[in-house]
Amino acid sequence: MKAKTNINSPLIKNLYDIRKLTIKVVLAILLIFFILLPFAKNTYQFLSKPLQTQLPSNSTMIATDIASNFISPFKLNFYLTLILIMPYLLYEIWKFIAPALYKNEKKLISTLFVLSCILFYIGINFAYQIILPSILHFFIYIAPDNILPMTDINSYLNFCLKLFLVFGLAFEIPVLVILLVNTGIIPIKNLINNRRYILVGCFGISMFVTPPDALSMTLLAIPMYILFELGLIFCKLLEKN
């Protein structure tokens, strides 16, 4: 005889909760996506503004594929939806794992969830407002005089998405430092004593994830190291409390 499945078992209950969480997140993504879809063209114009202000007066953006005029705004709308849905997703994950945590763990993780969202959005805004115009100005400035820059809209979108993701994740360094120290994986003294190696590591990482020029590498490495120091300050404040 086949053994009956106990629907009240913790495993079945967790699987049911994960299924319900997945459905809620997917529905939220679809809802925001279709709300933003009518504004997809305007959103892409806003994204392309840093490039359009840098291009010469006789230059413009181009579409090398006949479907790019549709696909690029559509793709941007999807990624913007994922960015906007992140706080809700973290909140749902928090509700799922909170019952298994102690009181002090709940306080720490809830704080880190909020901090990670804020830092991620700050990183994207920093990349859009400061890093992207600087890189575009540098690339257009060093272009030969006999070459007229005309960037493909899909290539520009991919470049921006990569840049935003890199800086959004880089701004999570304070959260990573807090987790490493508070879980006991790396003592704070080891991080303090190895600052010089971490600085070199920041430049090494930025060399692989940014465009192949010294400006982009420096514009990422320096904020990464500053954020590392900020994470150390947070850890010291947590130790005092």
NUTI-456896 format. One record per atom (N, C-alpha, C, O, CB): residue in one letter; x, z, y. Coordinates in pm, whole numbers, plus 50000, padded with zeros to 5 digits. Glycine has a CB too. Layout:
AXZY;...
// end
This chain:
M500835000049879;M500005000050000;M500865000050126;M501925006450130;M499065012250001;K500424992850227;K501174992250351;K500935004850434;K499815009850444;K500774979650432;A502025009850491;A501905021850573;A501235018450705;A501535008150766;A503295028250598;K500325027050749;K499635024750874;K500545027950993;K501305037650990;K498345033150881;T500455019851093;T501255022151213;T500585032751300;T499405031851332;T501435009051293;N501355042451337;N500855053251422;N500925048751568;N502005047951626;N501665066251401;I499775045951627;I499745040751764;I500145051451865;I500435048351980;I498375035351798;N500165064151821;N500535074851911;N502025078151903;N502485087351970;N499725087151881;S502775070851823;S504205073551812;S504905069751942;S504455060752012;S504815065851693;P506015076551974;P506725073652101;P507175059152112;P507145053352221;P507915082752114;L507605053251999;L508085039452004;L506965029852042;L507145021352129;L508685035451869;I505815031251978;I504695022452008;I504215024352150;I503875014752219;I503545024851910;K504195037052194;K503765039852330;K504715033652433;K504275028252534;K503665054952353;N506025034452405;N507005028452496;N506865013252500;N506945007152607;N508425032252454;L506645007152385;L506464992652381;L505204988452458;L505194978252527;L506364987852235;Y504164996452446;Y502924993652520;Y503164994952671;Y502684986752749;Y501795003252476;D503905005252711;D504195007252853;D505074995852908;D504874991353021;D504895020852876;I506054991252827;I506904980152870;I506074967352886;I506264959752980;I508044977852768;R505164965252793;R504294953452803;R503434954152929;R503294944253001;R503384952352677;K502864965752956;K502034967353076;K502874965653203;K502404959653301;K501344981053075;L504104970853202;L504994969353317;L505334954753341;L505344950153455;L506284977453296;T505634947353233;T505974933153245;T504824925153303;T505034916553389;T506374927453108;I503614927953257;I502434920653307;I502234923453456;I501954914253533;I501164924453228;K502374935953496;K502184939653638;K503224932853726;K502904927953835;K502264954953655;V504464932453680;V505534926353760;V505314911253771;V505464905453879;V506924929253698;V504954904753660;V504724890253662;V503564886753755;V503654877153831;V504444885053520;L502484894553749;L501344892153837;L501734894053984;L501284886554071;L500184901353801;A502554904154011;A502994906554149;A503864894954198;A503744890754313;A503774919754158;I504754889754111;I505594878354148;I504734866154179;I504974859254278;I506594875154035;L503754863454094;L502884851854117;L502094853354246;L501924843754321;L501924849753999;L501614865454273;L500824867854393;L501654865254520;L501214858054609;L500284882154394;I502834871154527;I503684869454645;I504154855054657;I504224849554767;I504904878854638;F504464848754543;F504924834854545;F503884825754609;F504224817554695;F505234830054404;F502634827154568;F501594818154620;F501204821954763;F500714813354837;F500364818454530;I501394834454803;I501164838154941;I502204831655032;I501874827055142;I501194853454957;L503454831354986;L504544825755067;L504624810555060;L505254804355146;L505854831755023;L504014804554960;L504184790154936;L503794781455056;L504504771855085;L503364786054817;P502694784355128;P502364775755245;P503434776155355;P503484767155439;P501044780055304;F504264786455354;F505294787655458;F506674783355408;F507684786155472;F505364802055508;A506724776455293;A508014773055231;A508874764455322;A510084766655332;A507774765855098;K508274754555389;K509044745755478;K509614753455596;K510774751655633;K508164734155529;N508794762155654;N509274770255766;N510384779755723;N511324782355799;N508124778155827;T510264784855601;T511304793755549;T512624786455534;T513684791855565;T510864799755416;Y512554774055484;Y513794766455469;Y514374762855605;Y515604762755620;Y513544753755387;Q513544759855702;Q514044757055837;Q514764769255895;Q515794767955963;Q512884752955930;F514224781055868;F514874793355914;F516224795155845;F517194799255909;F513974805555887;L516284791955715;L517544793155641;L518574783155692;L519764786355698;L517304791055492;S518144771255728;S519074760755770;S519474761755917;S520314754055963;S518464747155744;K518894771055989;K519194772356132;K520684774656161;K521214768456252;K518384783656192;P521384783556085;P522824785356112;P523624772456097;P524584770256172;P523384795756019;L523244763856001;L523964751355984;L523614741356094;L524494734556146;L523664745255847;Q522354740456129;Q521924730756229;Q522534733556366;Q522804724356443;Q520394730656240;T522754746356398;T523394749656525;T524884746356527;T525474744956634;T523204764356556;Q525494744956408;Q526924741956399;Q527194726956390;Q528284722456426;Q527524748856279;L526234719256342;L526454704956323;L526584697656456;L525974701756555;L525304698856241;P527384687056460;P527454678756581;P526094672856615;P525214671856530;P528484667556564;S525934668856739;S524634663756785;S524204651056713;S523014648356701;S524684661156934;N525164643456665;N524834630856596;N524804632456444;N524814622556371;N525844620056633;S524774644856397;S524754647456253;S523464654756217;S522794660356303;S525984655756210;T523124654656089;T521914661156042;T522054664555894;T523024660355830;T520674652256066;M521104671955840;M521064674655696;M520394662855626;M519574655855686;M520314687955665;I520764660755500;I520234649355425;I519724654055290;I520024665155246;I521324638455406;A518944645655225;A518454647955089;A518934636355003;A518484625055019;A516884649155085;T519854639154911;T520414628654826;T519524625454707;T519724615354639;T521784632654778;D518544633954680;D517604631754571;D516204630654630;D515874637854724;D517684643254465;I515404621754576;I514064619454631;I513184631854618;I512254633754697;I513404607554562;A513464640254518;A512644652254496;A513174664454570;A512554675054566;A512564655254349;S514324663254636;S514934674854701;S514064680554811;S514044692654832;S516284671154757;N513334671954883;N512474676754991;N511404686254941;N510914694755015;N511834665055062;F511034684754814;F510034693754755;F510694705254680;F510274716754691;F509114685954660;I511734702154604;I512324712154516;I513034723154594;I512904734854560;I513304705554419;S513774719754698;S514564729654771;S513694740454836;S513974752254815;S515394722754876;P512664736954914;P511794747554967;P511074755354857;P510854767454870;P510764741655062;F510704748454749;F510034755054637;F510974765254572;F510564776554543;F509564744654533;K512214761354551;K513204770354491;K513474782354583;K513554793754537;K514504762754463;L513624779654712;L513864790454807;L512684800154808;L512884812254818;L514104784754948;N511484795054799;N510304803554797;N510304812754675;N509914824354685;N509024795054798;F510754807554562;F510814815654440;F511854826854453;F511574838354418;F511154806654318;Y513034823454502;Y514074833754516;Y513704843954623;Y514034855754610;Y515424827154550;L513034839654728;L512574849154830;L511544858754771;L511524870554805;L511974841654950;T510704853654682;T509744862254613;T510444872854531;T510054884554534;T508824853954523;L511484869054458;L512224878754377;L512884889354464;L512934901054427;L513294871554293;I513384885154579;I514024894854670;I512994904854723;I513264916854730;I514714887554787;L511834899754761;L510814908554818;L510184917654713;L509724928654745;L509734900254884;I510174913154588;I509524921054482;I510434932154429;I509974940854355;I509114911954367;M511694931954467;M512644941454409;M512254956154428;M512334963754332;M513994939254470;P511834960554550;P511434974754562;P510284978654469;P510284989454411;P511024977654706;Y509304969654455;Y508194972554364;Y508674973154220;Y508224981754144;Y507084961854379;L509574964254182;L510104964254046;L510864977354018;L510694983353912;L511034952154025;L511684981654113;L512424994154095;L511475006054088;L511705015654014;L513434996054209;Y510415005454167;Y509435016354164;Y508755017154028;Y508555028153976;Y508375014454274;E508395005853970;E507755005853839;E508735010753730;E508345018053639;E507244991653804;I509985006553741;I510985011453646;I511165026453661;I511315033653562;I512345004153666;W511155031153785;W511285045553812;W510145053353748;W510375063753686;W511325048153964;K508915048453760;K507775055253699;K507905055553546;K507425064853481;K506465048353739;F508535045253491;F508685044453345;F509695054553292;F509475060653188;F509095030453304;I510815056253364;I511885064953313;I511805079153367;I512465088053313;I513235059153348;A511025081653471;A510975094853535;A510575106053440;A511185116753447;A510015094453650;P509595104353350;P509205115453263;P510345120353172;P510285131653123;P508035111253178;A511355112153148;A512445116153058;A513605122753132;A514625125853069;A512945104252982;L513475124853262;L514585129953342;L514335144453383;L513195148953395;L514805121253466;Y515445151653406;Y515355165053463;Y515085164053613;Y515175153253672;Y516655173053437;K514745175453673;K514375175653814;K515505170753904;K515285162653994;K513955189653855;N516735175653878;N517865171453962;N518215156853940;N518655150054033;N519085180153935;E518005151853817;E518245137653789;E517225128953860;E517565118253911;E518215135053637;K515975133453863;K514935125953933;K515265124654081;K515105113954141;K513565132753916;K515735135554140;K516065135354282;K517195125754311;K517135118054407;K516435149454330;L518245126154227;L519395117354249;L519025102754230;L519355094354314;L520525121054155;I518345099554119;I518045085554088;I517035079754187;I517155068154226;I517515084353945;S516065087654228;S515105082554328;S515815079454459;S515505069554524;S513975092854352;T516765087954497;T517555085354618;T518385072654603;T518485064654696;T518475097354649;L518985070754485;L519805058954462;L518965046254460;L519415035754505;L520575060354330;F517735047054408;F516845035454408;F516565031054551;F516665019154583;F515525038754336;V516205040554636;V515915037354776;V517175031954845;V517115022054918;V515375049854850;L518305038654821;L519555034454884;L519975020554838;L520455012554919;L520665044354853;S519785017554710;S520185004354659;S519354993154721;S519884982454751;S520055003954506;C518044995554742;C517194985454806;C517634983054950;C517764971654994;C515714989754802;I517864993955023;I518264992755163;I519584985355175;I519734976455259;I518365006655228;L520564989255091;L521884982855098;L521814968155059;L522524959955117;L522874990255008;F520984964854961;F520854950854918;F520324942255032;F520844931355057;F519934949754795;Y519304946855101;Y518744939255213;Y519724938755330;Y519814928455399;Y517414945355259;I520444949455354;I521464949355460;I522544939155427;I523014931955515;I522084963455478;G522934938455300;G523944928755258;G523494914455280;G524284906155327;G524284930755113;I522254911355248;I521724897855269;I521654894655419;I522034883755461;I520324896455205;N521184904155498;N521104901955642;N522484900455705;N522684892255795;N520354913555709;F523444908155657;F524824907155704;F525394893355672;F526074887355755;F525704918155641;A525094888355552;A525574875155513;A524944864155598;A525614854655637;A525294872555366;Y523644865555628;Y522954855255706;Y523354855355853;Y523564844855914;Y521444857055694;Q523454867355911;Q523694868556054;Q525154866556093;Q525434861156200;Q523214881956102;I526084870856008;I527504871156046;I528354861955958;I529084853556010;I528034885356038;I528254863655827;I529164856555737;I528854841555732;I529764833455746;I529074862355597;L527604837955714;L527234823755701;L527614815655825;L528234805055809;L525754822555675;P527274819955946;P527694812056064;P529204811056077;P529724800656120;P527134818256190;S529934821756041;S531404821356052;S532004811255955;S532904803655991;S531994835256025;I531504811355831;I532024802055731;I531684787655767;I532534778755757;I531464805455592;L530444785255810;L530034771755847;L530854766555966;L531274755055967;L528544771355881;H531064775156063;H531864771156179;H533284767656138;H533874758056187;H531884782356285;F533834775556045;F535204773055998;F535294759755925;F536214751955950;F535674784455907;F534354756955835;F534394744555757;F534194732255846;F534864722055828;F533314744955648;I533274733255941;I533024721756029;I534174719756126;I534494708456161;I531704723656105;Y534784730656171;Y535894729756267;Y537114723056206;Y537804715356273;Y536264743756317;I537384725956076;I538594720356014;I538364706355959;I539294700055910;I539084729555902;A537134701455966;A536864687955915;A537584677656002;A537634679156124;A535334685055913;P538144667055942;P538804656356021;P537844650056121;P536634649556099;P539354645555928;D538394645156230;D537564639656338;D536814627056296;D535754623956351;D538424636556458;N537354619956198;N536694607456157;N535654609656047;N535124599955993;N537734597556110;I535374622256014;I534374625355911;I533184632355977;I533354642256048;I534984634155798;L531994627055953;L530784632856009;L530094641455901;L529614635955802;L529824621656060;P530044654855918;P529444663455816;P527934661555809;P527234662855910;P529774678155843;M527434658455689;M526004657055665;M525724663555529;M525914657355424;M525544641655668;T525274675955534;T525144684155414;T523824681455343;T522774680255407;T525264698855449;D523874680655211;D522674679155130;D521884692255130;D522484703055119;D523034675054985;I520574691555144;I519764703555158;I519794712255032;I519734724455042;I518324699755190;N519894706054914;N519934713754790;N521284720654775;N521354732154731;N519654704654669;S522364713854810;S523694719954804;S523804731654901;S524394741954868;S524784709554835;Y523234729955019;Y523264740755118;Y522474752755069;Y522894764155088;Y522704735855253;L521334750355006;L520524761254953;L521284768854845;L521314781254846;L519204755854895;N521914761654753;N522674768354646;N523834776454704;N524134787454657;N523214757954546;F524484770854806;F525584778054871;F525084791054934;F525724801454920;F526244769154977;C523944790455004;C523404802355069;C522944812754967;C523184824754984;C522234798455159;L522284808254862;L521804817654760;L522954825054694;L522884837054671;L520974810354654;K524014817754664;K525194824154606;K525804834154702;K526184845254663;K526234813754566;L525904830254829;L526484839154930;L525644851654947;L526194862654956;L526614831755064;F524324850254953;F523444861754971;F523504871054850;F523524883354865;F521994857154995;L523544865254731;L523614873454610;L524924881254605;L524934893054570;L523464864754485;V526024874654639;V527324881254636;V527364892954733;V527804903854697;V528444871154669;F526904890854855;F526954901554954;F525894912254926;F526124924054953;F526754895855094;G524754908254874;G523744918254836;G524264927654729;G524054939754736;G522484911354788;L524944922054628;L525514930254522;L526734938154572;L526944949554531;L525914921554402;A527534932054660;A528704939054712;A528304951454790;A529014961454789;A529524929854802;F527174950954856;F526714962454933;F526154973554844;F525784984254893;F525654958155033;E526104971154713;E525704981554619;E526894990154574;E526734999054491;E525034975354496;I528074987554628;I529264994954587;I529115009954608;I529525017554520;I530474989854664;P528555014854720;P528375029354733;P527545035454621;P527835046354574;P527735032654865;V526505028354579;V525675033254469;V526475033754340;V526365043354263;V524435024354451;L527285023454316;L528115023154197;L529125034654197;L529345041054093;L528855009754187;V529725037354312;V530695048254322;V530015061654293;V530555070054221;V531355048454462;I528835063654350;I528095076154327;I527765077854179;I527905088854125;I526805076454411;L527335067154114;L527005067953972;L528245071153888;L528185079553798;L526385054753924;L529355064553917;L530585066953839;L531075081253854;L531535087353757;L531685057253883;V530975086553974;V531475100153999;V530515110653942;V530945120153877;V531675102554150;N529225108953967;N528265119153926;N527995119353777;N527555129553723;N526975117054000;T528245108353708;T528125108353563;T529415112653495;T529465113853372;T527725094653514;G530455114853573;G531715119553517;G532565108753454;G533555111853388;G531455129853416;I532205096053473;I532995085253414;I534365084353481;I535385082853414;I532245071753428;I534375085353614;I535635085053689;I535625096653788;I534735097353872;I535825071253764;P536585105853782;P536655116753880;P536935111154019;P537625101054034;P537745126953840;I536395117854120;I536555113154257;I538025113254299;I538435105054380;I535715121754352;K538815122554244;K540245123154278;K540965110454234;K541865105554302;K540905135454213;N540565105054118;N541195092654070;N540905080954165;N541775072654191;N540705089253929;L539685080354215;L539345069754310;L540115071254440;L540595061454496;L537845069654338;I540235083454487;I540965085854612;I542435082354596;I543035076354685;I540805100454656;N543025086254484;N544455083854463;N544785069254436;N545945065254448;N544935092154348;N543785061254401;N544035047054367;N543415037654470;N543005026554437;N543475043754228;R543355042154595;R542765034054701;R543475020554715;R542825010254732;R542815041554833;R544795020654709;R545535008254733;R545214997754627;R545134985854657;R547045010954736;Y545035002354501;Y544714992854394;Y543274987754409;Y542984976254377;Y544894999554256;I542404996254456;I541014992054477;I540944981854590;I540154972354582;I540125004254509;L541754983654694;L541794973854802;L542264960254751;L541694949954785;L542714978754914;V543304960354668;V543784947854607;V542704941854518;V542524929654514;V545074950254527;G541994950554445;G540924945754358;G539794939254436;G539194929554389;G540384957054277;C539494944654555;C538454938754640;C538824924454679;C537984915454677;C538224947354766;F540094922454715;F540544909054750;F540544899954627;F540234888054636;F541944909454813;G540894905654511;G540884897654389;G539494893054351;G539294881554313;G541494905554275;I538524902054360;I537144898454327;I536604888254426;I535984878354387;I536244910954327;S536834890554555;S536324881454657;S536944867554644;S536314857654681;S536594886954796;M538154866654591;M538804853654574;M538044845054474;M538034832754486;M540254855554528;F537404851354374;F536714843854269;F535254841054303;F534684831554249;F536794851354140;V534634848954389;V533194847454412;V532854841154546;V531684838554573;V532534860954403;T533844838454630;T533594832154760;T534164817954760;T534934814354671;T534224840554874;P533794809854860;P534394796554872;P535914797454882;P536444807754925;P533834789154994;P536624786854843;P538094787454836;P538784786554972;P539484776855002;P538594776154748;D538584796955053;D539314797655180;D539564812255212;D538844821155167;D538514790555295;A540614814555292;A541034828255322;A540004835655406;A539854847855392;A542364828155395;L539284828455493;L538294835055579;L537174841355497;L536844852955517;L537724825055679;S536604833655404;S535504838755322;S535964850655239;S535254860655225;S534954827755231;M537164849455182;M537694860255100;M537854873155181;M537504883955134;M539034856155038;T538374871955302;T538594883655385;T537284889655432;T537144901855436;T539454880055505;L536304881055468;L535024885955516;L534234893355409;L533334901155442;L534214874355568;L534554891155282;L533914898655175;L534744910755134;L534194921555111;L533674889655054;A536064909255125;A536924919955075;A536914932155166;A536834943455118;A538344914955058;I536994930055296;I537034941355390;I535734949355386;I535804961655376;I537294936255533;P534544943055394;P533324951155379;P533234958255245;P532724969455238;P532104942455398;M533714951955137;M533694958355006;M534504971355008;M534064981554956;M534244948954899;Y535664970855069;Y536484983055073;Y535864993555164;Y535915005455132;Y537914979655121;I535284989455276;I534604999055365;I533435005655292;I533205017655306;I534104991955493;L532714997855214;L531595003355136;L532095012855028;L531415022654996;L530774992055073;F533255010054972;F533855019154875;F534145032654940;F533855043154883;F535155013154815;E534725032355059;E534995044755132;E533695051955167;E533635064255165;E535795041855260;L532665044355199;L531355050255227;L530795057255103;L530195067955112;L530365039555277;G531005051054987;G530585057454862;G531305070554838;G530695080054790;G530815048054745;L532595071254870;L533345083654856;L532785094554948;L532705106154910;L534835081354887;I532405090655070;I531825100355163;I530505105855107;I530245117855115;I531585093955302;F529685097055052;F528425101454991;F528685111254876;F527985121254861;F527615089454942;C529695108154796;C530005116854682;C530445130754729;C530075140854669;C531105110554595;K531225131254835;K531665144254888;K530485152154942;K530435164354927;K532715142354998;L529535145255006;L528345152055057;L527495157454942;L526925168354952;L527525142455145;L527395149754834;L526625154254718;L527295166354652;L526615175554605;L526475142754615;E528625166354649;E529335177854592;E529065190654672;E528925201454615;E530835174954586;K529015189354803;K528745200954888;K527345206354865;K527105218454874;K528935197455034;N526405197354836;N525025201554815;N524745206154673;N523625209954641;N524095190254849;
// end
